[in-house]
């Protein structure tokens, strides 16, 4: 949940770690966290579908 807040914040403001080129370690970490969470969610859904369908 916090990763989502970081992304939302960076859409509105720059933080103390934002660089002039627009890159930010906090934003990069939040993006990696969200991608990982989405990947795990997809895997859980696929497993649940397989278990439900008896495969």
C-alpha distance matrix in Angstrom:
0.0 3.8 5.4 5.3 6.7 9.0 10.3 10.9 12.6 14.7 15.9 17.5 18.5 19.4 18.2 20.8 20.3 20.7 24.0 26.6 26.2 22.7 21.1 18.5 17.5 14.1 13.6 15.1 13.0 9.7 11.7 12.9 9.7 8.8 12.5 12.7 10.1 12.1 15.3 14.7 14.0 17.2 19.1 18.3 19.5 22.5 23.4 23.2 25.4 27.8 28.1 28.6 31.2 32.9 32.9
3.8 0.0 3.8 5.3 5.0 6.3 8.8 9.8 10.4 12.5 14.4 15.7 16.0 16.5 14.9 17.2 16.8 17.6 21.0 23.8 23.8 20.3 18.7 15.8 14.7 11.1 11.2 13.2 11.0 8.0 11.0 12.4 9.6 9.7 13.5 13.8 12.1 14.4 17.3 17.0 16.9 20.0 21.7 21.3 22.7 25.5 26.4 26.5 28.7 31.0 31.3 32.0 34.6 36.2 35.9
5.4 3.8 0.0 3.8 5.4 5.1 6.4 8.7 9.9 10.8 12.7 14.8 15.2 15.2 14.1 16.6 15.5 15.7 18.9 21.6 21.1 17.6 15.8 13.2 12.2 8.9 8.2 9.8 8.0 4.5 7.2 8.9 6.7 6.6 10.2 11.1 10.2 12.1 14.9 15.3 15.5 18.2 20.0 20.2 21.6 24.1 25.2 25.7 27.7 29.8 30.6 31.4 33.7 35.3 34.7
5.3 5.3 3.8 0.0 3.8 5.4 5.2 6.2 8.6 10.0 10.9 12.9 14.2 15.2 14.8 17.9 17.3 16.8 20.0 22.2 21.6 17.9 16.8 14.7 14.6 11.4 9.7 11.8 10.9 7.1 8.4 11.0 9.2 7.5 11.0 12.7 11.1 12.1 15.4 16.2 15.5 17.9 20.4 20.4 21.1 23.8 25.4 25.5 27.1 29.6 30.5 30.9 33.1 35.1 34.7
6.7 5.0 5.4 3.8 0.0 3.8 5.4 5.0 6.0 8.6 9.9 11.0 11.9 13.1 12.5 15.6 15.7 15.5 19.0 21.2 21.2 17.5 16.8 14.4 14.6 11.0 10.0 13.0 12.2 8.8 11.0 13.7 11.9 10.9 14.5 16.0 14.6 15.8 19.1 19.6 19.0 21.6 24.0 23.8 24.6 27.4 28.9 28.8 30.6 33.1 33.8 34.2 36.5 38.5 38.2
9.0 6.3 5.1 5.4 3.8 0.0 3.8 5.5 5.1 6.2 8.7 10.2 10.2 10.4 9.5 12.5 12.1 11.9 15.4 17.8 17.9 14.2 13.2 10.7 10.9 7.4 6.5 9.8 9.3 6.5 9.0 11.8 10.8 10.6 13.9 15.5 15.0 16.4 19.2 20.1 20.1 22.5 24.7 25.0 26.0 28.5 30.0 30.4 32.1 34.4 35.3 36.0 38.1 40.0 39.3
10.3 8.8 6.4 5.2 5.4 3.8 0.0 3.8 5.4 5.2 6.4 9.1 10.0 10.6 11.0 14.3 13.6 12.4 15.4 17.3 16.6 12.9 12.2 10.6 11.5 8.8 6.2 9.1 9.9 6.8 7.6 11.1 10.9 9.7 12.4 14.8 14.5 15.0 17.9 19.5 19.2 21.0 23.6 24.3 24.9 27.2 29.1 29.5 30.8 33.2 34.5 35.0 36.9 38.9 38.2
10.9 9.8 8.7 6.2 5.0 5.5 3.8 0.0 3.8 5.5 5.3 6.9 8.9 10.8 11.7 15.4 15.5 14.2 17.3 18.7 18.4 14.6 14.8 13.4 14.8 11.9 9.7 12.9 13.5 10.3 11.2 14.7 14.1 12.4 15.3 17.8 16.8 17.1 20.4 21.8 21.0 22.8 25.7 26.0 26.2 28.8 30.8 30.8 32.1 34.7 35.9 36.1 38.0 40.3 39.8
12.6 10.4 9.9 8.6 6.0 5.1 5.4 3.8 0.0 3.8 5.4 5.4 5.9 7.8 8.3 12.0 12.7 11.7 15.1 16.6 17.1 13.4 13.8 12.0 13.6 10.7 9.3 13.1 13.7 11.1 12.8 16.1 15.6 14.8 17.7 19.9 19.2 20.0 23.1 24.4 23.9 26.0 28.6 28.9 29.5 32.0 33.8 34.0 35.4 37.9 39.0 39.3 41.4 43.5 43.0
14.7 12.5 10.8 10.0 8.6 6.2 5.2 5.5 3.8 0.0 3.8 5.3 5.1 5.7 7.2 10.9 10.9 8.9 11.9 13.3 13.4 9.6 10.2 9.0 11.4 9.3 7.2 10.8 12.4 10.5 11.4 14.9 15.3 14.6 17.0 19.5 19.5 20.0 22.8 24.5 24.4 26.1 28.6 29.5 30.0 32.2 34.2 34.7 35.9 38.3 39.6 40.2 42.0 44.1 43.2
15.9 14.4 12.7 10.9 9.9 8.7 6.4 5.3 5.4 3.8 0.0 3.8 6.1 8.1 10.5 14.2 14.3 11.9 14.3 14.8 14.5 10.8 12.1 11.9 14.5 12.7 10.0 13.1 15.0 12.7 12.8 16.5 17.0 15.6 17.7 20.6 20.4 20.3 23.2 25.2 24.6 26.0 28.9 29.8 29.8 32.0 34.3 34.7 35.5 38.1 39.6 39.8 41.5 43.8 43.0
17.5 15.7 14.8 12.9 11.0 10.2 9.1 6.9 5.4 5.3 3.8 0.0 3.8 7.2 9.9 13.5 14.6 12.4 15.0 15.2 15.8 12.4 14.2 13.7 16.4 14.4 12.5 15.9 17.6 15.4 16.1 19.7 19.9 18.6 21.1 23.8 23.3 23.5 26.5 28.3 27.6 29.2 32.1 32.7 32.8 35.2 37.4 37.5 38.5 41.2 42.5 42.6 44.4 46.8 46.2
18.5 16.0 15.2 14.2 11.9 10.2 10.0 8.9 5.9 5.1 6.1 3.8 0.0 3.8 6.5 9.9 11.4 9.5 12.2 12.6 13.9 10.8 12.6 11.7 14.5 12.8 11.6 15.2 16.8 15.2 16.4 19.8 20.1 19.6 22.0 24.5 24.4 25.0 27.8 29.4 29.2 31.0 33.6 34.3 34.7 37.1 39.1 39.4 40.6 43.1 44.4 44.7 46.6 48.8 48.1
19.4 16.5 15.2 15.2 13.1 10.4 10.6 10.8 7.8 5.7 8.1 7.2 3.8 0.0 3.8 6.8 7.9 5.8 8.6 9.5 11.2 8.3 9.8 8.8 11.8 10.7 10.1 13.4 15.2 14.4 15.7 18.7 19.5 19.5 21.7 24.0 24.4 25.2 27.7 29.4 29.6 31.4 33.7 34.7 35.4 37.6 39.4 40.1 41.4 43.6 44.9 45.6 47.4 49.4 48.5
18.2 14.9 14.1 14.8 12.5 9.5 11.0 11.7 8.3 7.2 10.5 9.9 6.5 3.8 0.0 3.8 5.4 5.4 8.9 11.0 12.9 10.3 10.6 8.3 10.2 8.7 9.5 12.8 13.7 13.3 15.5 18.0 18.3 19.0 21.5 23.2 23.6 25.0 27.4 28.7 29.2 31.2 33.3 34.0 35.2 37.4 38.9 39.6 41.3 43.3 44.4 45.3 47.3 49.1 48.2
20.8 17.2 16.6 17.9 15.6 12.5 14.3 15.4 12.0 10.9 14.2 13.5 9.9 6.8 3.8 0.0 3.8 5.7 8.5 10.9 13.4 11.7 11.6 9.2 10.5 9.9 11.7 14.3 15.0 15.4 17.7 19.7 20.2 21.5 23.7 25.1 25.8 27.5 29.6 30.8 31.6 33.8 35.5 36.3 37.8 39.8 41.2 42.1 43.9 45.8 46.8 47.9 49.9 51.5 50.5
20.3 16.8 15.5 17.3 15.7 12.1 13.6 15.5 12.7 10.9 14.3 14.6 11.4 7.9 5.4 3.8 0.0 3.8 6.4 9.7 11.5 10.0 8.8 6.1 7.1 7.4 9.4 11.3 12.2 13.4 15.4 17.0 17.9 19.5 21.4 22.7 23.9 25.6 27.3 28.6 29.8 31.7 33.3 34.4 36.0 37.8 39.1 40.3 42.0 43.7 44.8 46.1 48.0 49.5 48.2
20.7 17.6 15.7 16.8 15.5 11.9 12.4 14.2 11.7 8.9 11.9 12.4 9.5 5.8 5.4 5.7 3.8 0.0 3.8 6.7 8.2 6.3 5.9 4.6 7.5 8.2 8.6 10.6 12.6 13.4 14.6 16.7 18.1 19.1 20.7 22.6 23.8 25.0 26.8 28.6 29.5 31.1 33.0 34.3 35.5 37.2 38.9 40.1 41.5 43.3 44.7 45.8 47.5 49.2 47.9
24.0 21.0 18.9 20.0 19.0 15.4 15.4 17.3 15.1 11.9 14.3 15.0 12.2 8.6 8.9 8.5 6.4 3.8 0.0 3.8 5.4 5.4 5.5 6.1 9.0 11.0 11.1 12.2 14.7 16.0 16.6 18.5 20.5 21.5 22.5 24.5 26.2 27.1 28.6 30.7 31.8 33.1 34.9 36.5 37.7 39.1 40.9 42.3 43.6 45.2 46.8 48.1 49.5 51.2 49.6
26.6 23.8 21.6 22.2 21.2 17.8 17.3 18.7 16.6 13.3 14.8 15.2 12.6 9.5 11.0 10.9 9.7 6.7 3.8 0.0 3.8 5.4 7.4 9.3 12.6 14.4 13.9 15.0 17.9 18.9 19.1 21.3 23.4 24.0 24.9 27.3 28.9 29.5 31.0 33.3 34.3 35.3 37.3 39.1 40.0 41.4 43.4 44.7 45.8 47.5 49.3 50.4 51.7 53.5 51.9
26.2 23.8 21.1 21.6 21.2 17.9 16.6 18.4 17.1 13.4 14.5 15.8 13.9 11.2 12.9 13.4 11.5 8.2 5.4 3.8 0.0 3.8 5.7 8.9 12.1 14.3 13.1 13.6 16.9 17.9 17.4 19.5 22.1 22.5 22.9 25.4 27.3 27.5 28.8 31.4 32.4 33.1 35.1 37.2 37.9 39.1 41.2 42.7 43.6 45.2 47.2 48.3 49.4 51.2 49.5
22.7 20.3 17.6 17.9 17.5 14.2 12.9 14.6 13.4 9.6 10.8 12.4 10.8 8.3 10.3 11.7 10.0 6.3 5.4 5.4 3.8 0.0 3.8 6.6 10.2 11.6 9.9 11.0 14.4 14.8 14.4 16.9 19.2 19.3 20.1 22.7 24.2 24.5 26.2 28.6 29.4 30.3 32.4 34.2 34.9 36.3 38.5 39.8 40.7 42.4 44.3 45.3 46.5 48.4 46.9
21.1 18.7 15.8 16.8 16.8 13.2 12.2 14.8 13.8 10.2 12.1 14.2 12.6 9.8 10.6 11.6 8.8 5.9 5.5 7.4 5.7 3.8 0.0 3.8 6.9 9.0 7.7 7.9 11.2 12.4 12.0 14.0 16.5 17.1 17.7 20.0 21.8 22.4 23.7 26.1 27.2 28.2 30.0 31.9 32.9 34.1 36.1 37.6 38.7 40.2 42.1 43.3 44.5 46.2 44.6
18.5 15.8 13.2 14.7 14.4 10.7 10.6 13.4 12.0 9.0 11.9 13.7 11.7 8.8 8.3 9.2 6.1 4.6 6.1 9.3 8.9 6.6 3.8 0.0 3.8 5.4 5.2 6.2 8.7 9.9 10.7 12.5 14.3 15.5 16.6 18.5 20.1 21.2 22.7 24.6 25.8 27.2 28.9 30.5 31.8 33.3 34.9 36.3 37.7 39.3 40.8 42.1 43.7 45.2 43.7
17.5 14.7 12.2 14.6 14.6 10.9 11.5 14.8 13.6 11.4 14.5 16.4 14.5 11.8 10.2 10.5 7.1 7.5 9.0 12.6 12.1 10.2 6.9 3.8 0.0 3.8 5.5 5.0 6.1 8.5 9.8 10.6 12.3 14.2 15.4 16.5 18.3 20.0 21.1 22.6 24.3 25.9 27.1 28.7 30.4 31.8 33.1 34.7 36.3 37.7 39.0 40.6 42.2 43.5 42.0
14.1 11.1 8.9 11.4 11.0 7.4 8.8 11.9 10.7 9.3 12.7 14.4 12.8 10.7 8.7 9.9 7.4 8.2 11.0 14.4 14.3 11.6 9.0 5.4 3.8 0.0 3.8 5.5 5.1 6.1 8.6 9.9 10.5 12.3 14.3 15.4 16.5 18.4 20.0 21.2 22.5 24.5 25.9 27.0 28.7 30.5 31.7 32.9 34.7 36.3 37.4 38.8 40.7 42.1 40.9
13.6 11.2 8.2 9.7 10.0 6.5 6.2 9.7 9.3 7.2 10.0 12.5 11.6 10.1 9.5 11.7 9.4 8.6 11.1 13.9 13.1 9.9 7.7 5.2 5.5 3.8 0.0 3.8 5.4 5.0 6.1 8.7 9.8 10.5 12.3 14.2 15.3 16.4 18.4 20.0 21.0 22.6 24.5 25.7 27.0 28.7 30.3 31.5 33.0 34.7 36.1 37.3 39.0 40.6 39.4
15.1 13.2 9.8 11.8 13.0 9.8 9.1 12.9 13.1 10.8 13.1 15.9 15.2 13.4 12.8 14.3 11.3 10.6 12.2 15.0 13.6 11.0 7.9 6.2 5.0 5.5 3.8 0.0 3.8 5.5 5.1 6.3 8.7 10.0 10.6 12.4 14.3 15.4 16.6 18.5 20.0 21.3 22.8 24.5 25.9 27.2 28.8 30.4 31.8 33.2 34.8 36.2 37.7 39.1 37.6
13.0 11.0 8.0 10.9 12.2 9.3 9.9 13.5 13.7 12.4 15.0 17.6 16.8 15.2 13.7 15.0 12.2 12.6 14.7 17.9 16.9 14.4 11.2 8.7 6.1 5.1 5.4 3.8 0.0 3.8 5.4 5.1 6.2 8.7 9.9 10.6 12.3 14.3 15.4 16.6 18.4 20.2 21.3 22.6 24.5 26.0 27.1 28.6 30.4 31.8 33.0 34.6 36.3 37.5 36.2
9.7 8.0 4.5 7.1 8.8 6.5 6.8 10.3 11.1 10.5 12.7 15.4 15.2 14.4 13.3 15.4 13.4 13.4 16.0 18.9 17.9 14.8 12.4 9.9 8.5 6.1 5.0 5.5 3.8 0.0 3.8 5.4 5.1 6.2 8.6 9.9 10.5 12.3 14.3 15.4 16.4 18.5 20.1 21.1 22.6 24.5 25.8 26.9 28.6 30.4 31.5 32.8 34.6 36.1 35.1
11.7 11.0 7.2 8.4 11.0 9.0 7.6 11.2 12.8 11.4 12.8 16.1 16.4 15.7 15.5 17.7 15.4 14.6 16.6 19.1 17.4 14.4 12.0 10.7 9.8 8.6 6.1 5.1 5.4 3.8 0.0 3.8 5.4 5.2 6.2 8.6 9.9 10.6 12.3 14.3 15.3 16.6 18.5 20.0 21.2 22.7 24.4 25.8 27.1 28.7 30.3 31.5 33.0 34.7 33.3
12.9 12.4 8.9 11.0 13.7 11.8 11.1 14.7 16.1 14.9 16.5 19.7 19.8 18.7 18.0 19.7 17.0 16.7 18.5 21.3 19.5 16.9 14.0 12.5 10.6 9.9 8.7 6.3 5.1 5.4 3.8 0.0 3.8 5.5 5.2 6.1 8.6 9.9 10.6 12.4 14.2 15.5 16.6 18.4 20.1 21.3 22.6 24.4 25.9 27.1 28.6 30.2 31.7 33.0 31.5
9.7 9.6 6.7 9.2 11.9 10.8 10.9 14.1 15.6 15.3 17.0 19.9 20.1 19.5 18.3 20.2 17.9 18.1 20.5 23.4 22.1 19.2 16.5 14.3 12.3 10.5 9.8 8.7 6.2 5.1 5.4 3.8 0.0 3.8 5.5 5.2 6.2 8.6 10.0 10.7 12.3 14.4 15.5 16.5 18.4 20.1 21.2 22.5 24.4 25.9 26.9 28.5 30.3 31.6 30.4
8.8 9.7 6.6 7.5 10.9 10.6 9.7 12.4 14.8 14.6 15.6 18.6 19.6 19.5 19.0 21.5 19.5 19.1 21.5 24.0 22.5 19.3 17.1 15.5 14.2 12.3 10.5 10.0 8.7 6.2 5.2 5.5 3.8 0.0 3.8 5.4 5.0 6.1 8.6 9.9 10.4 12.3 14.3 15.3 16.5 18.4 20.0 21.0 22.5 24.4 25.6 26.7 28.5 30.2 29.1
12.5 13.5 10.2 11.0 14.5 13.9 12.4 15.3 17.7 17.0 17.7 21.1 22.0 21.7 21.5 23.7 21.4 20.7 22.5 24.9 22.9 20.1 17.7 16.6 15.4 14.3 12.3 10.6 9.9 8.6 6.2 5.2 5.5 3.8 0.0 3.8 5.5 5.1 6.2 8.7 9.8 10.7 12.4 14.3 15.4 16.6 18.4 20.0 21.2 22.7 24.4 25.7 27.1 28.6 27.2
12.7 13.8 11.1 12.7 16.0 15.5 14.8 17.8 19.9 19.5 20.6 23.8 24.5 24.0 23.2 25.1 22.7 22.6 24.5 27.3 25.4 22.7 20.0 18.5 16.5 15.4 14.2 12.4 10.6 9.9 8.6 6.1 5.2 5.4 3.8 0.0 3.8 5.5 5.1 6.3 8.6 10.0 10.7 12.4 14.4 15.5 16.6 18.4 20.1 21.2 22.6 24.3 25.9 27.0 25.6
10.1 12.1 10.2 11.1 14.6 15.0 14.5 16.8 19.2 19.5 20.4 23.3 24.4 24.4 23.6 25.8 23.9 23.8 26.2 28.9 27.3 24.2 21.8 20.1 18.3 16.5 15.3 14.3 12.3 10.5 9.9 8.6 6.2 5.0 5.5 3.8 0.0 3.8 5.5 5.2 6.1 8.7 9.9 10.6 12.4 14.3 15.3 16.4 18.4 20.0 21.0 22.3 24.3 25.7 24.7
12.1 14.4 12.1 12.1 15.8 16.4 15.0 17.1 20.0 20.0 20.3 23.5 25.0 25.2 25.0 27.5 25.6 25.0 27.1 29.5 27.5 24.5 22.4 21.2 20.0 18.4 16.4 15.4 14.3 12.3 10.6 9.9 8.6 6.1 5.1 5.5 3.8 0.0 3.8 5.5 5.0 6.2 8.7 9.9 10.6 12.4 14.3 15.3 16.5 18.4 19.9 20.9 22.5 24.3 23.2
15.3 17.3 14.9 15.4 19.1 19.2 17.9 20.4 23.1 22.8 23.2 26.5 27.8 27.7 27.4 29.6 27.3 26.8 28.6 31.0 28.8 26.2 23.7 22.7 21.1 20.0 18.4 16.6 15.4 14.3 12.3 10.6 10.0 8.6 6.2 5.1 5.5 3.8 0.0 3.8 5.4 5.2 6.3 8.7 10.0 10.7 12.4 14.3 15.5 16.6 18.4 20.0 21.2 22.6 21.1
14.7 17.0 15.3 16.2 19.6 20.1 19.5 21.8 24.4 24.5 25.2 28.3 29.4 29.4 28.7 30.8 28.6 28.6 30.7 33.3 31.4 28.6 26.1 24.6 22.6 21.2 20.0 18.5 16.6 15.4 14.3 12.4 10.7 9.9 8.7 6.3 5.2 5.5 3.8 0.0 3.8 5.5 5.1 6.2 8.6 9.9 10.5 12.2 14.2 15.3 16.4 18.1 19.9 20.9 19.8
14.0 16.9 15.5 15.5 19.0 20.1 19.2 21.0 23.9 24.4 24.6 27.6 29.2 29.6 29.2 31.6 29.8 29.5 31.8 34.3 32.4 29.4 27.2 25.8 24.3 22.5 21.0 20.0 18.4 16.4 15.3 14.2 12.3 10.4 9.8 8.6 6.1 5.0 5.4 3.8 0.0 3.8 5.4 5.1 6.2 8.7 9.9 10.5 12.3 14.3 15.3 16.3 18.3 19.9 19.3
17.2 20.0 18.2 17.9 21.6 22.5 21.0 22.8 26.0 26.1 26.0 29.2 31.0 31.4 31.2 33.8 31.7 31.1 33.1 35.3 33.1 30.3 28.2 27.2 25.9 24.5 22.6 21.3 20.2 18.5 16.6 15.5 14.4 12.3 10.7 10.0 8.7 6.2 5.2 5.5 3.8 0.0 3.8 5.5 5.1 6.2 8.6 9.8 10.5 12.3 14.2 15.2 16.4 18.2 17.1
19.1 21.7 20.0 20.4 24.0 24.7 23.6 25.7 28.6 28.6 28.9 32.1 33.6 33.7 33.3 35.5 33.3 33.0 34.9 37.3 35.1 32.4 30.0 28.9 27.1 25.9 24.5 22.8 21.3 20.1 18.5 16.6 15.5 14.3 12.4 10.7 9.9 8.7 6.3 5.1 5.4 3.8 0.0 3.8 5.4 5.1 6.1 8.5 9.8 10.5 12.2 14.1 15.3 16.4 15.0
18.3 21.3 20.2 20.4 23.8 25.0 24.3 26.0 28.9 29.5 29.8 32.7 34.3 34.7 34.0 36.3 34.4 34.3 36.5 39.1 37.2 34.2 31.9 30.5 28.7 27.0 25.7 24.5 22.6 21.1 20.0 18.4 16.5 15.3 14.3 12.4 10.6 9.9 8.7 6.2 5.1 5.5 3.8 0.0 3.8 5.5 5.1 6.1 8.6 9.9 10.4 12.0 14.1 15.2 14.7
19.5 22.7 21.6 21.1 24.6 26.0 24.9 26.2 29.5 30.0 29.8 32.8 34.7 35.4 35.2 37.8 36.0 35.5 37.7 40.0 37.9 34.9 32.9 31.8 30.4 28.7 27.0 25.9 24.5 22.6 21.2 20.1 18.4 16.5 15.4 14.4 12.4 10.6 10.0 8.6 6.2 5.1 5.4 3.8 0.0 3.8 5.4 5.1 6.1 8.6 9.8 10.4 12.1 14.1 13.8
22.5 25.5 24.1 23.8 27.4 28.5 27.2 28.8 32.0 32.2 32.0 35.2 37.1 37.6 37.4 39.8 37.8 37.2 39.1 41.4 39.1 36.3 34.1 33.3 31.8 30.5 28.7 27.2 26.0 24.5 22.7 21.3 20.1 18.4 16.6 15.5 14.3 12.4 10.7 9.9 8.7 6.2 5.1 5.5 3.8 0.0 3.8 5.5 5.1 6.2 8.6 9.8 10.5 12.2 11.0
23.4 26.4 25.2 25.4 28.9 30.0 29.1 30.8 33.8 34.2 34.3 37.4 39.1 39.4 38.9 41.2 39.1 38.9 40.9 43.4 41.2 38.5 36.1 34.9 33.1 31.7 30.3 28.8 27.1 25.8 24.4 22.6 21.2 20.0 18.4 16.6 15.3 14.3 12.4 10.5 9.9 8.6 6.1 5.1 5.4 3.8 0.0 3.8 5.4 5.1 6.1 8.5 9.9 10.4 9.6
23.2 26.5 25.7 25.5 28.8 30.4 29.5 30.8 34.0 34.7 34.7 37.5 39.4 40.1 39.6 42.1 40.3 40.1 42.3 44.7 42.7 39.8 37.6 36.3 34.7 32.9 31.5 30.4 28.6 26.9 25.8 24.4 22.5 21.0 20.0 18.4 16.4 15.3 14.3 12.2 10.5 9.8 8.5 6.1 5.1 5.5 3.8 0.0 3.8 5.5 5.1 6.0 8.5 9.8 10.3
25.4 28.7 27.7 27.1 30.6 32.1 30.8 32.1 35.4 35.9 35.5 38.5 40.6 41.4 41.3 43.9 42.0 41.5 43.6 45.8 43.6 40.7 38.7 37.7 36.3 34.7 33.0 31.8 30.4 28.6 27.1 25.9 24.4 22.5 21.2 20.1 18.4 16.5 15.5 14.2 12.3 10.5 9.8 8.6 6.1 5.1 5.4 3.8 0.0 3.8 5.5 5.1 6.0 8.5 8.7
27.8 31.0 29.8 29.6 33.1 34.4 33.2 34.7 37.9 38.3 38.1 41.2 43.1 43.6 43.3 45.8 43.7 43.3 45.2 47.5 45.2 42.4 40.2 39.3 37.7 36.3 34.7 33.2 31.8 30.4 28.7 27.1 25.9 24.4 22.7 21.2 20.0 18.4 16.6 15.3 14.3 12.3 10.5 9.9 8.6 6.2 5.1 5.5 3.8 0.0 3.8 5.5 5.2 6.0 5.2
28.1 31.3 30.6 30.5 33.8 35.3 34.5 35.9 39.0 39.6 39.6 42.5 44.4 44.9 44.4 46.8 44.8 44.7 46.8 49.3 47.2 44.3 42.1 40.8 39.0 37.4 36.1 34.8 33.0 31.5 30.3 28.6 26.9 25.6 24.4 22.6 21.0 19.9 18.4 16.4 15.3 14.2 12.2 10.4 9.8 8.6 6.1 5.1 5.5 3.8 0.0 3.8 5.5 5.1 6.2
28.6 32.0 31.4 30.9 34.2 36.0 35.0 36.1 39.3 40.2 39.8 42.6 44.7 45.6 45.3 47.9 46.1 45.8 48.1 50.4 48.3 45.3 43.3 42.1 40.6 38.8 37.3 36.2 34.6 32.8 31.5 30.2 28.5 26.7 25.7 24.3 22.3 20.9 20.0 18.1 16.3 15.2 14.1 12.0 10.4 9.8 8.5 6.0 5.1 5.5 3.8 0.0 3.8 5.5 7.9
31.2 34.6 33.7 33.1 36.5 38.1 36.9 38.0 41.4 42.0 41.5 44.4 46.6 47.4 47.3 49.9 48.0 47.5 49.5 51.7 49.4 46.5 44.5 43.7 42.2 40.7 39.0 37.7 36.3 34.6 33.0 31.7 30.3 28.5 27.1 25.9 24.3 22.5 21.2 19.9 18.3 16.4 15.3 14.1 12.1 10.5 9.9 8.5 6.0 5.2 5.5 3.8 0.0 3.8 5.7
32.9 36.2 35.3 35.1 38.5 40.0 38.9 40.3 43.5 44.1 43.8 46.8 48.8 49.4 49.1 51.5 49.5 49.2 51.2 53.5 51.2 48.4 46.2 45.2 43.5 42.1 40.6 39.1 37.5 36.1 34.7 33.0 31.6 30.2 28.6 27.0 25.7 24.3 22.6 20.9 19.9 18.2 16.4 15.2 14.1 12.2 10.4 9.8 8.5 6.0 5.1 5.5 3.8 0.0 3.8
32.9 35.9 34.7 34.7 38.2 39.3 38.2 39.8 43.0 43.2 43.0 46.2 48.1 48.5 48.2 50.5 48.2 47.9 49.6 51.9 49.5 46.9 44.6 43.7 42.0 40.9 39.4 37.6 36.2 35.1 33.3 31.5 30.4 29.1 27.2 25.6 24.7 23.2 21.1 19.8 19.3 17.1 15.0 14.7 13.8 11.0 9.6 10.3 8.7 5.2 6.2 7.9 5.7 3.8 0.0
